């Protein structure tokens, strides 16, 4: 079943990121197959090398109010088993997550972007017929370990730049894990979930928490001990722009 369909995608190569014209890390210079050069919005930044010089990406035309002509949607990768495509637009994964909530519950009424306190929002909160709450936070895990064997390859979260090894890669992700840990203990909570979207179909080995980020590892470990549940959904992206649900992937216990 199709979960999402892009407007027609256009093949391009990355020339520079950040762009030589606009120094923002969210903008790249690209060249289309017909030789046209253009500015491209890269909402996931460099995606740990998925949007880098000489990488092949697939883009969609941006809206009339955008500062760039195109928006990056997919990154092309090749391994010993062939070519595959990785979704690199975080909001697409977020949108698709809303269509996978039936894997958690088919009876609750869901609301999105729910304010929990002055500092934290969660992606989805459902209200069961009993009045109890189901809390869901979604994370996009687009990066994998380097291995040519898809059956063993794992997605990894979080991954990215940090100033110091003593800091978490994503303080926001840590805060969300801690928030779920507290919420799952409340008497009016039915359950709490940390959901990982893997926007690629080459990670049959599942998903693991980045062991180099000890702060996030601890936060997720404490969440699991408190009763927070984890689900990992693997997706398949085609260069034609169709996104389908591949399968539920294993979570590698910390």
N, C-alpha and C positions, 0 to 999 in steps of 0.2 A: 504494500500500500504506500502510495506517495504521501510524504509528510509535508513536502514543500517543493515548489517549482520556481526557479528563477526565470526572469525574462531572458531572452536569448543571451548566452554567454559568448564572450569574444576572447580568443586566444591572444596572449601578449607575453612579452619578455620584459623583465625588470632591468632597467638601465642603472638607476641609482635609487637608493633609499637611505637617508632622506633625499628629496628632490634637490637638484642643483639650483632650481628656481625658488622653491619654497622650502625653507630649511626645517619645516616641521617634520618630526619623525612619523607623523601620520600621513605623509604624502610621499609618493614615489614617482620617478620618471619611468614611463614604460614606452615600448615600441610595439605597435600592432603588426600583424602579418603583412599588411600592405605597405609597411615602412613609416606609417604615421606615428609621430611621437606625441605623448599626451601626459597630463598629470592624472594621478590615480590616488584615491583615498584608500589608505590601508588601515582599517579600524583596529586590526589586531597587531599593529606595529610590524615588526619584522618576523614575528612568530618563530623566534629562535632559528632563523635561517630559511624558513619557508618562503619568505618574501625578501630575497637578497639578489644582488647583481647576478644576471644571467639565469635566474630561475624562471621557469615557465609558469605563468598564472593565467587564470580565467577571470575576466572582469565583466561587469554589467555597466550599462550607461547610467550615469548619475543624473539626478533630477536637475531641473533648470535653475534652482537656487543654490546648488552646490558650487564650491570653489574649484572642484576638479571635474574633469569630463567623465571619469570612470570610477568605479568602486571595486576593489579586489574581493573576490568571492571564493576562489579555489586555488590551491597550489598543486602542481603536478609533480609526482614522484615516481621513480622507477626503481624496482629491485629485481632480484633474480626470478621472481614470479610474474613480473609484468608491470604495467603502469596502473597507478591508482591515484585518486584525487582526495585532497584534504580540505575540508571546509575551514576557511580562515576568517570568516566574519562572525564575531562573537554573538551578535544579536540574532543571527540566523539560528544558531544552536539554542539560544534562549527561546525563540519562537517555537522551535520544534519541540522543546521540552514540554511546552504547554499541551502538546498533542499526545504526549506519552504519560500523562498523569493517570490515565486509566490503569496503568501497570501498578499504581499505588492504591487507588480506590476508584470504583465506578459509581459510587453513590453520593459522594460529597459535592458540595457547591464550592468551587474554587474562586479565589480572588488573587490577583497578581500585584506585585510591588507593594506589599503590605508593611506599613510602619509598625515596628515592634516597640521601639523606644526612640528617644531623641537622636540616637546615634546609629541605629541599625534598621534596615529594611530586609525582609526576606522575599524571595521570588514568588512563592505561592503559599497561601494559607487556605486550607479547606475546613469546612464546618460539617461534621457528621450529624446524622439524625439525632444523636444523643446530645448534641450541643458541644461536644468535645472538638478540639482543634487538631488538625494535621498540618505540621509545618514542613515546608520543602525549600531547600536552597540548592541552586543549580550551579555547577562549575563546568567550564569548557576545557577539556583535556585534549588539545590538538597535537601535542608533542609526544614522541615515542623514543624508546631506547634504540640505538643503532644496532640492528641485527638483520640479516638477510632472510631469516626464517620467520615467516608470518605466524606460524603456529606458536612460536615462543615470544614473539614481539609483544611488548607491553606499552600501553600509553602511560604517561607519567604526569603527575600534577603535584604541586605547581612547578613551573619551569620559567626561567626568565632572569633578567638582570637584577642584581641587588648590590648595594654599595659595600656591604660587609657580610661575611659569612655568619656573623652573629645575629644578623637581622633576618626576619622571614622574607621569603620572596614576595608574598602577598599578605600584608597585614590585614587587608579586608577579608581574605579567606580565613585567616586565623580568628578574626572577630566573629565571623558567621558560624564557625565550628563551635566556638565558646557559647554563642547565643543558643544554638540548638541544644547544647549540653544542659543549659539552664532550663530551657523551655520543656524538654522531655520529662523533667522532674515534676512539673506542675500538675496538680490534680485534675485540671480541666484539659489536659493534653492527652489525646489518643495515641499519637505517634509523631516522630520527627524523622525526616529523611535528608540525607546529603546525597544528591544525585549528580553523577558525572556523565556528561555527554562527550562521547569520543567520536568526533566528526570525520572518521576514516574507517575503512573496512580491513585494515591490515594488521590489527592488534588483537589477534585471537588469544594471546596470552593474558589478556585482561588489562587491569589498571592497577598501578601501585602509587603510593604517596612517595614523593621524592625524598629519599633517605638523607639527602644533604641538607634538607630544611628541617632541622630537628624541632624547631618551634611548632611548625605546622603538624609534623608527625605526632608530637605530644598532644596537640589540640584535638586531632582526629582520634587518637587513642583514647583520650578521656571521654570524647563524645560516644565512642563505641561502648565503653564501660558503663556509661550512663543509660544506654539503651537506644541511642540514635542508630537508625538503620541506613545502610548504604546500597544504592543501586547504580549500576553502570550500563549505559545504553550505547551500543555501537551503531553507527550510521553508515550508509553507503551513498557517496556522492558521485554522480556521473558528469562528464564534461558537457552533456546536453542540458544540465541544470536541474536534474531530478534528484531529490533526496528521499531515500527510503530507510526504514528501520531494518537494520541488519540482524542484530540479536542482542540479548542481554549478556554482558561480559562478566567474567569473574573479577571480584575485588581481591587483591592480594593483601591479606591481613598483615597489619603492621607488627 
